[in-house]
Amino acid sequence: MYPLPKDVQIVAHRGFKADYPENTLAAFQAAADCGAPMIEFDVHLSADDQLVIIHDDTLNRTTTGKGAVLNHSLADLRVLDAGAWFSPQFAGEKIPTLETVVRTLKSRLAFNIEIKADPKANQGQRRMLAEGVSRLIADQKIAAQTVVSSFDWDLLAQVQGASLGLLSDRPATAADLATCRKLDAFSWHQKHSSLTEAQVTLLHEHNLAVFVYTVNAPKIMQTMRRIGVNGIITDDPALGLRQMAIPPS
């Protein structure tokens, strides 16, 4: 299982998203090159049950394709350009598969895999997504360097053999903490604007690591460190690392 970070861990949100096209190998490699210990990225299922890395349910925003990711085969997805929308210099970047990213970077990075099921996915497709991620983690022997997170807690409950992180845009309720216990969750991932020091203390009392998203301002990074979070998810990991190198005031 994933070890509790000794210091505040900087997590590169969709890779080095500030300067590179999100969820591409270029963004992930840049995050590793700047010294980020962990990358966060999103996994969807293709029409032929392959695990691909892209944030949205649809292709429109970040690729040259259109329509739902779930309606396209891996072969269809691999011909799309996933970099030119960000900058011409990244033209030719592709939608990567989960296996490609893990194989390429597992010697350099830890992974926060956010699993996302299309709202129109059936139960079989949802099960295939959770089982596929679980199987890849086992096959690639990366459980000790991986956290699997999701806003879809029912989907997250189907993941096996990995540290689990529950995503939320609001503070944890007593019912949420009970769900964390039921799932034997490792971490709670909350939007920074709604997180307080008292909540961090409560979550730690329930043996949960606390990751906060998405923090891009130095002042907020320092505040999150002061209140005791375990991880800061940011679009600019280089900035985050510089901030964590500053002695706490």
Contacts in CASP RR format, 6 or more apart in sequence:
PFRMAT RR
TARGET T0000
AUTHOR 0000-0000-0000
METHOD contacts of the structure
MODEL  1
MYPLPKDVQIVAHRGFKADYPENTLAAFQAAADCGAPMIEFDVHLSADDQ
LVIIHDDTLNRTTTGKGAVLNHSLADLRVLDAGAWFSPQFAGEKIPTLET
VVRTLKSRLAFNIEIKADPKANQGQRRMLAEGVSRLIADQKIAAQTVVSS
FDWDLLAQVQGASLGLLSDRPATAADLATCRKLDAFSWHQKHSSLTEAQV
TLLHEHNLAVFVYTVNAPKIMQTMRRIGVNGIITDDPALGLRQMAIPPS
1 143 0 8 1.000
1 144 0 8 1.000
1 162 0 8 1.000
1 163 0 8 1.000
1 186 0 8 1.000
2 110 0 8 1.000
2 143 0 8 1.000
2 144 0 8 1.000
2 145 0 8 1.000
2 146 0 8 1.000
2 147 0 8 1.000
2 163 0 8 1.000
2 186 0 8 1.000
3 144 0 8 1.000
4 209 0 8 1.000
4 230 0 8 1.000
5 209 0 8 1.000
5 230 0 8 1.000
5 231 0 8 1.000
7 244 0 8 1.000
8 224 0 8 1.000
8 225 0 8 1.000
8 228 0 8 1.000
8 229 0 8 1.000
8 230 0 8 1.000
8 231 0 8 1.000
8 232 0 8 1.000
8 244 0 8 1.000
9 37 0 8 1.000
9 38 0 8 1.000
9 230 0 8 1.000
9 231 0 8 1.000
9 232 0 8 1.000
10 36 0 8 1.000
10 37 0 8 1.000
10 38 0 8 1.000
10 231 0 8 1.000
10 232 0 8 1.000
10 234 0 8 1.000
10 237 0 8 1.000
10 240 0 8 1.000
10 241 0 8 1.000
10 244 0 8 1.000
11 36 0 8 1.000
11 37 0 8 1.000
11 38 0 8 1.000
11 39 0 8 1.000
11 40 0 8 1.000
11 112 0 8 1.000
11 211 0 8 1.000
11 231 0 8 1.000
11 232 0 8 1.000
11 233 0 8 1.000
11 234 0 8 1.000
11 237 0 8 1.000
12 27 0 8 1.000
12 28 0 8 1.000
12 31 0 8 1.000
12 36 0 8 1.000
12 38 0 8 1.000
12 39 0 8 1.000
12 40 0 8 1.000
12 234 0 8 1.000
12 237 0 8 1.000
13 40 0 8 1.000
13 213 0 8 1.000
13 214 0 8 1.000
13 233 0 8 1.000
13 234 0 8 1.000
13 235 0 8 1.000
14 22 0 8 1.000
14 23 0 8 1.000
14 27 0 8 1.000
14 39 0 8 1.000
14 40 0 8 1.000
14 41 0 8 1.000
14 42 0 8 1.000
14 55 0 8 1.000
14 235 0 8 1.000
15 22 0 8 1.000
15 23 0 8 1.000
15 27 0 8 1.000
15 28 0 8 1.000
15 30 0 8 1.000
15 31 0 8 1.000
15 36 0 8 1.000
15 39 0 8 1.000
15 40 0 8 1.000
15 41 0 8 1.000
15 237 0 8 1.000
16 27 0 8 1.000
16 28 0 8 1.000
16 30 0 8 1.000
16 31 0 8 1.000
16 34 0 8 1.000
16 36 0 8 1.000
16 235 0 8 1.000
16 236 0 8 1.000
16 237 0 8 1.000
16 238 0 8 1.000
17 27 0 8 1.000
17 235 0 8 1.000
17 236 0 8 1.000
18 216 0 8 1.000
18 235 0 8 1.000
18 236 0 8 1.000
18 239 0 8 1.000
19 30 0 8 1.000
19 236 0 8 1.000
20 26 0 8 1.000
20 27 0 8 1.000
20 30 0 8 1.000
20 86 0 8 1.000
20 90 0 8 1.000
21 27 0 8 1.000
21 62 0 8 1.000
21 82 0 8 1.000
21 83 0 8 1.000
21 85 0 8 1.000
21 86 0 8 1.000
21 87 0 8 1.000
21 90 0 8 1.000
21 93 0 8 1.000
22 55 0 8 1.000
22 62 0 8 1.000
22 86 0 8 1.000
23 41 0 8 1.000
23 42 0 8 1.000
23 53 0 8 1.000
23 54 0 8 1.000
23 55 0 8 1.000
23 62 0 8 1.000
23 82 0 8 1.000
23 95 0 8 1.000
23 96 0 8 1.000
24 82 0 8 1.000
24 83 0 8 1.000
24 90 0 8 1.000
24 93 0 8 1.000
24 94 0 8 1.000
24 95 0 8 1.000
24 96 0 8 1.000
25 93 0 8 1.000
25 94 0 8 1.000
25 96 0 8 1.000
25 100 0 8 1.000
25 101 0 8 1.000
25 104 0 8 1.000
26 83 0 8 1.000
26 90 0 8 1.000
26 93 0 8 1.000
28 39 0 8 1.000
28 41 0 8 1.000
28 96 0 8 1.000
28 101 0 8 1.000
28 104 0 8 1.000
28 105 0 8 1.000
28 109 0 8 1.000
29 104 0 8 1.000
29 105 0 8 1.000
31 39 0 8 1.000
31 109 0 8 1.000
31 237 0 8 1.000
32 39 0 8 1.000
32 105 0 8 1.000
32 108 0 8 1.000
32 109 0 8 1.000
34 237 0 8 1.000
34 238 0 8 1.000
34 241 0 8 1.000
35 237 0 8 1.000
35 241 0 8 1.000
36 109 0 8 1.000
36 237 0 8 1.000
36 241 0 8 1.000
37 109 0 8 1.000
37 110 0 8 1.000
38 109 0 8 1.000
38 110 0 8 1.000
38 111 0 8 1.000
38 112 0 8 1.000
39 105 0 8 1.000
39 109 0 8 1.000
39 110 0 8 1.000
39 111 0 8 1.000
39 112 0 8 1.000
40 112 0 8 1.000
40 114 0 8 1.000
40 149 0 8 1.000
40 233 0 8 1.000
41 53 0 8 1.000
41 101 0 8 1.000
41 111 0 8 1.000
41 112 0 8 1.000
41 113 0 8 1.000
41 114 0 8 1.000
42 53 0 8 1.000
42 54 0 8 1.000
42 55 0 8 1.000
42 114 0 8 1.000
42 115 0 8 1.000
42 116 0 8 1.000
43 51 0 8 1.000
43 52 0 8 1.000
43 53 0 8 1.000
43 98 0 8 1.000
43 113 0 8 1.000
43 114 0 8 1.000
43 115 0 8 1.000
43 116 0 8 1.000
43 129 0 8 1.000
43 133 0 8 1.000
44 51 0 8 1.000
44 52 0 8 1.000
44 53 0 8 1.000
44 54 0 8 1.000
44 57 0 8 1.000
44 69 0 8 1.000
44 70 0 8 1.000
44 116 0 8 1.000
44 117 0 8 1.000
44 118 0 8 1.000
44 129 0 8 1.000
45 51 0 8 1.000
45 52 0 8 1.000
45 69 0 8 1.000
45 70 0 8 1.000
45 117 0 8 1.000
45 118 0 8 1.000
45 121 0 8 1.000
45 125 0 8 1.000
45 128 0 8 1.000
45 129 0 8 1.000
46 52 0 8 1.000
46 69 0 8 1.000
46 70 0 8 1.000
46 72 0 8 1.000
46 73 0 8 1.000
46 74 0 8 1.000
46 77 0 8 1.000
47 70 0 8 1.000
47 71 0 8 1.000
47 72 0 8 1.000
47 73 0 8 1.000
47 76 0 8 1.000
48 73 0 8 1.000
48 74 0 8 1.000
48 75 0 8 1.000
49 125 0 8 1.000
49 128 0 8 1.000
50 73 0 8 1.000
50 74 0 8 1.000
50 97 0 8 1.000
51 97 0 8 1.000
51 98 0 8 1.000
51 99 0 8 1.000
51 129 0 8 1.000
51 132 0 8 1.000
51 133 0 8 1.000
51 136 0 8 1.000
52 69 0 8 1.000
52 74 0 8 1.000
52 77 0 8 1.000
52 95 0 8 1.000
52 96 0 8 1.000
52 97 0 8 1.000
52 98 0 8 1.000
53 95 0 8 1.000
53 96 0 8 1.000
53 97 0 8 1.000
53 98 0 8 1.000
53 101 0 8 1.000
54 62 0 8 1.000
54 63 0 8 1.000
54 69 0 8 1.000
54 82 0 8 1.000
54 95 0 8 1.000
55 62 0 8 1.000
55 116 0 8 1.000
56 62 0 8 1.000
56 69 0 8 1.000
57 68 0 8 1.000
57 69 0 8 1.000
57 70 0 8 1.000
57 116 0 8 1.000
57 118 0 8 1.000
57 119 0 8 1.000
58 66 0 8 1.000
58 67 0 8 1.000
58 68 0 8 1.000
58 69 0 8 1.000
59 65 0 8 1.000
59 66 0 8 1.000
59 67 0 8 1.000
59 68 0 8 1.000
59 69 0 8 1.000
59 72 0 8 1.000
59 77 0 8 1.000
59 80 0 8 1.000
60 66 0 8 1.000
60 67 0 8 1.000
61 85 0 8 1.000
62 82 0 8 1.000
62 83 0 8 1.000
62 85 0 8 1.000
62 86 0 8 1.000
63 80 0 8 1.000
63 81 0 8 1.000
63 82 0 8 1.000
63 83 0 8 1.000
63 85 0 8 1.000
63 95 0 8 1.000
64 80 0 8 1.000
64 81 0 8 1.000
64 84 0 8 1.000
64 85 0 8 1.000
65 80 0 8 1.000
68 118 0 8 1.000
68 120 0 8 1.000
69 77 0 8 1.000
69 118 0 8 1.000
70 118 0 8 1.000
70 120 0 8 1.000
70 121 0 8 1.000
70 125 0 8 1.000
74 97 0 8 1.000
77 95 0 8 1.000
78 94 0 8 1.000
78 95 0 8 1.000
80 94 0 8 1.000
80 95 0 8 1.000
81 91 0 8 1.000
81 92 0 8 1.000
81 93 0 8 1.000
81 94 0 8 1.000
82 92 0 8 1.000
82 93 0 8 1.000
82 94 0 8 1.000
82 95 0 8 1.000
83 90 0 8 1.000
83 91 0 8 1.000
83 92 0 8 1.000
83 93 0 8 1.000
84 90 0 8 1.000
84 91 0 8 1.000
84 92 0 8 1.000
84 93 0 8 1.000
98 113 0 8 1.000
98 133 0 8 1.000
98 136 0 8 1.000
99 136 0 8 1.000
99 140 0 8 1.000
101 111 0 8 1.000
102 111 0 8 1.000
102 136 0 8 1.000
102 140 0 8 1.000
102 142 0 8 1.000
103 140 0 8 1.000
106 140 0 8 1.000
106 142 0 8 1.000
106 145 0 8 1.000
109 145 0 8 1.000
110 145 0 8 1.000
110 146 0 8 1.000
110 147 0 8 1.000
111 142 0 8 1.000
111 145 0 8 1.000
111 146 0 8 1.000
111 147 0 8 1.000
112 146 0 8 1.000
112 147 0 8 1.000
112 148 0 8 1.000
112 149 0 8 1.000
112 211 0 8 1.000
112 233 0 8 1.000
113 133 0 8 1.000
113 146 0 8 1.000
113 147 0 8 1.000
113 148 0 8 1.000
113 149 0 8 1.000
114 148 0 8 1.000
114 149 0 8 1.000
114 150 0 8 1.000
114 167 0 8 1.000
115 129 0 8 1.000
115 130 0 8 1.000
115 133 0 8 1.000
115 148 0 8 1.000
115 149 0 8 1.000
115 150 0 8 1.000
115 152 0 8 1.000
115 155 0 8 1.000
115 156 0 8 1.000
115 159 0 8 1.000
116 150 0 8 1.000
116 152 0 8 1.000
117 125 0 8 1.000
117 126 0 8 1.000
117 129 0 8 1.000
117 152 0 8 1.000
117 155 0 8 1.000
118 125 0 8 1.000
121 129 0 8 1.000
126 155 0 8 1.000
126 158 0 8 1.000
127 158 0 8 1.000
129 155 0 8 1.000
130 155 0 8 1.000
130 156 0 8 1.000
130 158 0 8 1.000
130 159 0 8 1.000
130 160 0 8 1.000
131 158 0 8 1.000
131 160 0 8 1.000
133 148 0 8 1.000
133 159 0 8 1.000
133 162 0 8 1.000
134 158 0 8 1.000
134 159 0 8 1.000
134 160 0 8 1.000
134 161 0 8 1.000
134 162 0 8 1.000
137 143 0 8 1.000
137 146 0 8 1.000
137 148 0 8 1.000
137 161 0 8 1.000
137 162 0 8 1.000
138 161 0 8 1.000
143 161 0 8 1.000
143 162 0 8 1.000
143 163 0 8 1.000
146 162 0 8 1.000
146 163 0 8 1.000
147 162 0 8 1.000
147 163 0 8 1.000
147 164 0 8 1.000
147 165 0 8 1.000
147 186 0 8 1.000
147 187 0 8 1.000
148 156 0 8 1.000
148 159 0 8 1.000
148 162 0 8 1.000
148 163 0 8 1.000
148 164 0 8 1.000
148 165 0 8 1.000
149 156 0 8 1.000
149 164 0 8 1.000
149 165 0 8 1.000
149 166 0 8 1.000
149 167 0 8 1.000
149 187 0 8 1.000
149 189 0 8 1.000
150 156 0 8 1.000
150 165 0 8 1.000
150 166 0 8 1.000
150 167 0 8 1.000
151 167 0 8 1.000
151 168 0 8 1.000
151 169 0 8 1.000
153 166 0 8 1.000
153 179 0 8 1.000
153 183 0 8 1.000
156 164 0 8 1.000
156 165 0 8 1.000
156 166 0 8 1.000
156 183 0 8 1.000
157 183 0 8 1.000
163 186 0 8 1.000
163 187 0 8 1.000
164 183 0 8 1.000
164 184 0 8 1.000
164 185 0 8 1.000
164 186 0 8 1.000
164 187 0 8 1.000
165 185 0 8 1.000
165 186 0 8 1.000
165 187 0 8 1.000
165 188 0 8 1.000
165 189 0 8 1.000
165 211 0 8 1.000
166 176 0 8 1.000
166 179 0 8 1.000
166 180 0 8 1.000
166 183 0 8 1.000
166 185 0 8 1.000
166 187 0 8 1.000
166 188 0 8 1.000
166 189 0 8 1.000
167 189 0 8 1.000
167 190 0 8 1.000
168 176 0 8 1.000
168 188 0 8 1.000
168 189 0 8 1.000
168 190 0 8 1.000
168 191 0 8 1.000
169 190 0 8 1.000
169 191 0 8 1.000
169 194 0 8 1.000
170 190 0 8 1.000
170 191 0 8 1.000
170 194 0 8 1.000
171 190 0 8 1.000
171 194 0 8 1.000
171 195 0 8 1.000
171 196 0 8 1.000
171 199 0 8 1.000
172 180 0 8 1.000
172 188 0 8 1.000
172 190 0 8 1.000
172 199 0 8 1.000
172 202 0 8 1.000
172 203 0 8 1.000
176 188 0 8 1.000
177 206 0 8 1.000
179 185 0 8 1.000
180 188 0 8 1.000
180 206 0 8 1.000
180 208 0 8 1.000
181 206 0 8 1.000
185 208 0 8 1.000
186 208 0 8 1.000
186 209 0 8 1.000
187 208 0 8 1.000
187 209 0 8 1.000
187 210 0 8 1.000
187 211 0 8 1.000
187 230 0 8 1.000
188 203 0 8 1.000
188 208 0 8 1.000
188 209 0 8 1.000
188 210 0 8 1.000
188 211 0 8 1.000
189 210 0 8 1.000
189 211 0 8 1.000
189 212 0 8 1.000
189 213 0 8 1.000
189 233 0 8 1.000
190 199 0 8 1.000
190 210 0 8 1.000
190 211 0 8 1.000
190 212 0 8 1.000
190 213 0 8 1.000
191 212 0 8 1.000
191 213 0 8 1.000
192 212 0 8 1.000
192 213 0 8 1.000
192 214 0 8 1.000
192 215 0 8 1.000
192 220 0 8 1.000
192 224 0 8 1.000
195 210 0 8 1.000
195 212 0 8 1.000
195 224 0 8 1.000
195 227 0 8 1.000
195 229 0 8 1.000
196 227 0 8 1.000
197 226 0 8 1.000
197 227 0 8 1.000
197 228 0 8 1.000
200 210 0 8 1.000
200 227 0 8 1.000
200 228 0 8 1.000
200 229 0 8 1.000
203 210 0 8 1.000
204 210 0 8 1.000
209 230 0 8 1.000
209 231 0 8 1.000
210 228 0 8 1.000
210 229 0 8 1.000
210 230 0 8 1.000
210 231 0 8 1.000
211 229 0 8 1.000
211 230 0 8 1.000
211 231 0 8 1.000
211 232 0 8 1.000
211 233 0 8 1.000
212 224 0 8 1.000
212 229 0 8 1.000
212 231 0 8 1.000
212 232 0 8 1.000
212 233 0 8 1.000
213 233 0 8 1.000
214 233 0 8 1.000
214 234 0 8 1.000
214 235 0 8 1.000
215 221 0 8 1.000
215 224 0 8 1.000
215 232 0 8 1.000
215 233 0 8 1.000
215 234 0 8 1.000
216 234 0 8 1.000
216 235 0 8 1.000
216 236 0 8 1.000
216 239 0 8 1.000
218 239 0 8 1.000
218 240 0 8 1.000
218 243 0 8 1.000
221 232 0 8 1.000
221 234 0 8 1.000
221 239 0 8 1.000
221 240 0 8 1.000
221 243 0 8 1.000
221 244 0 8 1.000
222 243 0 8 1.000
222 246 0 8 1.000
222 248 0 8 1.000
222 249 0 8 1.000
224 231 0 8 1.000
224 232 0 8 1.000
225 232 0 8 1.000
225 243 0 8 1.000
225 244 0 8 1.000
225 248 0 8 1.000
226 248 0 8 1.000
232 240 0 8 1.000
232 244 0 8 1.000
234 240 0 8 1.000
END
